[in-house]
Each structure stands twice: as C-alpha cells, then as structure tokens.
Amino acid sequence: MKLHRLAAAAAAAVMLTGCGGEQQTSQYTMFAMDTCVTLSGCCDRQTLENAGKEITRLEKLWSVNIKGSDIYRLDHEGSAKLSDETAELLRYSLSISERTDGALDPTVFPLLKEWGFTTDEHHVPDSERISELLKNTGWQRLKLDGNRASLPEGMAVDTGAVAKGYAADIIAEKLRADGVSAGIIDLGGNVLTFGEKPDGSSWKISVRDPFGKGTAGTLSLGECSVVTSGSYERCFEQDGIRYHHIIDPATGRPADSGLESVTVIADESRLCDALSTALFVMGEDKAFDFWRESRDFEMIMITSDKRLLISEGIADKFEQSRKGTSYTAEVISR
Amino acid sequence: MTAKKAAVIALCTALAAAAACIMMLCRPHGDIVLIKQDGRVIYTLDLSKEKDREIVVEYKGRKNVIAIENGEIYMKEADCPDHVCIHTGRLSGGAPIICLPNRLVIEYADRSTDAAAG
C-alpha cells in the first residue's frame, strides 16, 4: 500500500513540479459525474479529498438519474424547489441558451434519452418519433422563479452540457478559499487551472486529436479553463453511419455541422463547457461570427475535412502536434 | 592492459553513457505507466522492460484484461457495456485509457503536459 501511495505522489509531483518552499503537492482521482475526475494541487491530499466530496454533493443535486436530486424532482414532478446551486446552474444555462439563440438547450434531454445516449442502449429513432419529441422541447418554456423551477408536462431538462464546467468553477473557488495557491481540476477532459504554476512556466494543456489517439496540439496558458466537445465521445455506429451525442435542438438529431471537435478557452469553465456544445451545434461559420461578437472566449475547431481553425487571440499560444493527423491550420481573425 | 587501452575503454563507456542519457531525455514521455483503480495505483509498469503479458483486473465481479505487447499497452477485454476503453486502442501521449464502469485508468506517469482537454 505504501508503495502505491508513493507512486501516486510521484505522478503528482510530475504534474505539478514542486510547489515551492515546503509546500506539498498532491493528486486525487475519483469517479463522479459520469467521468474520471483528477484533482491536483499545492496542498495535502485531504484538501483534495474534501473538494472531491463537494463534487459528489453537486452530482447528487444535478444528476438526472439520482432519485431525489433537484433535477430528478423537476423532471418527474414538473415543478420543484431547488437548492441555490441548482437554481444558479439552470439560470446560467438559460442565459447561454438565450445568448446562443437556442444552440444550447437543456430541454433537449428527452431526445438524448430516445437516442440512448443516457443509457448506452443506442438506437436511431424514426422521423415521426423525433418530431413528436421535439414538440416537448424549448428552453423558453423552462420557468425559473427564484429557486422554484417548473416545466410543462412531458418536458425534461438535463444540465449535462454545463454541470461539469460549473462544478469545476465551484471547486476552484473552494480550493482557493482553502488556501491552495495553484492546481488543476480535470473533470474527464474538462480542464481548469488556477494560480500560477509553481515553476513559473505556463500550464500546458493538450487538445485531443479527434482523428487519432494522440493530441492535435498543446496550449500554453495562464490560469484558465479549456473544454472540448467532440463527436468522438459517446457515439455509436449503425449501418455504417456514426451518431454522436451532441444533439442539435433544431433537428433532434446529432449535430451535422461538419465539425469533429470544438475547444473553448476562457476564464470560467462553465462558459467553456456551455459554449463548446453550442458552437459545435452552430458549425464553423456561425460559430466564428458568434466569436467575433464576443470578447470572453477563444476557440479551436477541428473540421471533418481536417482543417484546424483557431481564433487569433489564442493562435500564438497553440503549438500544433508534429505527430499524428496532419491538419491545415487557419488563424481566424476578428 | 596499457594505459592507452584503458583510456579508450573509459572514453567509450563515457560516450555510451552520454548517448543513453540523451536518448532518455529525447523521449516524448517516459515508459512508466500507472494502472489505477478507483484512484489508487495498483500497478506501476516500465513498458521498456515489460515482457509481453496480460494483466487481469477485477472490479465488483467485472473483469478487464490489459495487454502489454512490444512495449505498448492496451485494453484487450472488458466486460463493460460501452467498450470505450478498448476502442481507445494503445496508450499514446494523448488521453489515458479509461474504463469508467470498472473505474480503471491506464496512463503515463510522466506526461509532458499538465492536463489533456477532450
């Protein structure tokens, strides 16, 4: 057992090379929110374990599957009094729905379920079934009055497209409040760094190559969050066609926008998480128009025809990988 | 042994050692791989020294078979429904191999980046 602990500590030391002075470096891995969570920080392991408990607590409020969770009650009873965190999460989610003109829609959940992305029992629904279910969607119909939320009958919400990002922001805040000077919160590839890396260098975050097993490149950044939505996650194949889990709220089908992945870089993880999904749905042209109108994020898009599009604000911080898939890189300007 | 011969041998040894060091430094990442279950390291393997073999890991009655072949590691079998871990293929510099249902993670101990998005 001791050896195991040592090995884990050694791995953590590599990730956060020395926290300066006498400070300890720790790493903690757990499974929550349907993913593998890794917390690393300049602190003892107990501090990270406590943060882990907070993630589990949030999961119990937000999960669509845990009986009695805020979202479960809302989905099953049509109306529910929510905890502050859940009300804020929904309010935030709706603000992004509005900002993206519905490209992000938490009420698309019945379709996600129908396609089997929530249970891994995948199937392709027929058009009639899709149109029928689409009648029961629409973010404007989710009403939020203080901490009370209500939905028309037959509708259901899922906060899956923002919950991990929102949780990462809350955990970062908690760790800072606990006196942790720097760390990395990684919720299954939703990454948030905070503080200054102890050796003074920038944080290095790789972006996955959607066509291969390696990375498309590496970002060198100060404290920020990086979240990728990709068609390679949660997908299945039927009759030679690949179906992925990012449902276009307009069609009720996996978004067919010519993209393989969208990576969003911003200060807040909640924004990265929500926008990576919404921009994936929008597709290249609309997404870059949206970026031109905004000032709070940067992005990298990988298209199905192997182009790598990068917004100019982040271009000099991204180094393309020399191995693996070769992409034609284009810097998109304002 | 003449002094000259000894000097040549010493020089060759030093050169070989230096070459070995440079080779080690130039590698994209180390060969040390960690297999973690439920957040705990259950195996620490040096892929450069491992012979081809299979490792069976069990979790709550479910089984994963991890294979090491020619210095590479991959998930050969898993009795989970989605088989994401098997589809990940051989472990590379990018994302770790993860079997979520069986709480298993295979990753390099020494990564050149701090985290991987995606």
Interface residues (C-beta under 8 A of the other chain):
Chain A: L3 H4 A7 A8 A10 A11 V14 M15 L16 Y28 T29 M30 F31 D34 T35 C36 T38 D120 I184 D186 G188 G189 N190 V191 T193 K197 W203 K204 I205 S206 V207 R208 D209 P210 G212 K213 G214 T215 T218 L219 V226 V227 T228 G230 S261 T263 K323
Chain B: L34 K36 D38 G39 R40 V41 I42 T44 P81 D82 T88 G89 R90 S92 G93 G94 A95 P96 I98 L100 R103 V105 A109 D110 R111 S112 T113 D114 A115 A116 A117 G118
